[in-house]
Amino acid sequence: MKAGLDIAIVLDKSLSVKHQNLKNAIVNLRDFIKISNPAPNADHFGLITFNNKPTLAFDFKDSTFYNKAALLNRINQEPIEMKRLSRIDMALDMANRTLFSSQGGHRPEKTSLMIVFTDGVQAPKGGEKFKAFVDKIIYDLEASGNLNWSYSLIDLNWLINHSYVSDTHYKKHYISDNQ
């Protein structure tokens, strides 16, 4: 494996997640960052939060976060503000268009990893439209060659078929290539 990863974090901040679960997800994210290696020639991070719409907090090219202390400080400052609906589809689309692009600082020669913290509950506009979107984004990602996936996007079939709310468990789904 080549040194360094492009690591996209996608964080669900919808009400269905529940306040304590969001706090737990941020703790898990900090623990992950502590064992990573953010640096100019190593790991680059990007963060997207979402509820009824996705928000880009920072992308791979933001050199402020090539420093572990700065990255941890930014994650510690992430507001625990939640809104009603969850648009997973829009967050994944933003990650594909914004983070995993040259404009977002994606390095095609590096291994890509996306960690999605979500309870899997999609807004009512989901259902079959969400499944169609998932199929399209997987196709687009594979066709673009940007990510070189050998696993399906966070095993989205699992996400679609196992969408439920749990007050005590906050599911973490990982995607990466198999280099």
N, C-alpha and C positions, 0 to 999 in steps of 0.2 A: 504494500500500500504506500502511496506517495505521502510524504509528510504534510500535515495540515489538512483541515476540513473546512468546508463552507457549511455552517450549521445554522439552519433556520429554525427559530422557535416560534410556534404559533399557539397563542394562549387565549383560551375561551374565557371571556368575562361576561357571560350572559347570566341572568338570574337563576337559571336551572342548575348551574354549577354549584351554587351555594357558597356563601362567604368563607366558611372554614376550608372548604375544598380548594378554593382559589388560593388562600394563604398557604395551604399544603403544597399546591403545585409550585408556587414561587419558592418555597423551601427546597423542593426537589430540584428545581431549576438551579438554584444557588449551589446545591451539592454537586450537580453535574458540572457547573462552571469551575468549581474548585478542583476537579480532576482533569479539566481540559487545559489547553495550552494556547490561550489567545496571544498572538504575536503577529508582526507584519508578514512573516513567512510561514506561519503555522495556522492556527485556527482563527477563522473569521466568523463572527456571529451577526445575525440579523434577527429582529423581533417584530412580529405582527401580533397585535391583540385584536380581538373581535367580539362583537355581540351582534347588534342589528346591522353593523357595517364594520369592515376591517380598517385598522389604523396601522400604518407603518411607523414604528417607533424609531428604528434605525436599520440600516442595511449593511451589507458586507464591506462596503467601501469606507464606512465611517471609522477612520483610524483611531478615534478616541477609544474605541472598544477593543483595540489590539492589546490592551493592558488588562490583566485579570482584576486588579483592584478597581479600576474605572468601570469595568463591566459589572462586577458585583455591586458596586455602588449604584449603578443605574437600575439594576434589577431590584435592589432594596428600595428604591424610590418609586417603583411601579405602583400607581394608585390602585387600591382595592375598591374600585368603582365598577358597579355592575349595572347592566341594562337588560331589558326584558328578553329580546329575541336573540337567537343564535344563527348566524349565517356562515356555517362552516364552508359552504361552497364558495362564497365570496372571498373568504380568508385564504383558501387554498389557491384560488385563481390569482389573488394578489401575490402570493408567494411565488407562483410560477412566472407571472409577468414582471414583478418588481424585484424580488430578491434574486431569483435564478435567471438573471439577465446581465448583460455587460454593464448596463446602466446601474444596476444594483451592486456591482462589484463581484459578481460570480466569476470564479476562476475555473474554466472548463477542464483544466488539467488536474484539478483537485477533486477529491471525493466529496460528494454532497450528502448531507444528512438533514432531515427535517424531523423535529420532535413536535408533536401536536398534543397539547394538553386540552382535553375536552371531555365532556360527559356524553358526547355523541348525539345530543338532542338538537335536531335541525328545526328551524322555523317552519311554520305551516306551509310555506312555499316549497318545502322539500319534497319528500316522497319520490315519485317517479322522476320529477324534474331534477332532484338531487342525484339520483342514480344515473340519469343521462349525463349530467354534468361530470360526475366521477368518471364515467366511461370515457368522456371526451378529454378530460384533463390527463388521464392515464395515457390515452392515445397521443395527445399533443406532447406530453413529456417524453414519451418513447420516441416519437417521430423527430423531435427537435434535436435529440442526441445530447442535450445539455446535461442530463442527469445520469445517463447510462444505468437506468434502473434494472436490476435483475429481480427485484421484489416489487409487488404492486404497491402503489402509493398507500402508505400506512394500512395496508390491507383494508382498503376502503369497503370491500365487500363485507368484512366483519363489522365495520362501523355502521354500515347501512342496516345490516340485519340484527344488530345488537344495540340499537339506540334505546337507552333507558336512563333514568336519573337515579343516582345512588347518593344518599346523603353521607355515606361513610367512605366510599371509594372514589377516587378521581383517576380515571383511566389515563394511562400514558401510552401513546402509540408512536412507534418509531419507524422511520423509513430511512433507508440508505441503499447505496449500491453495494455490490458484493465484490469489491476489488481487494 
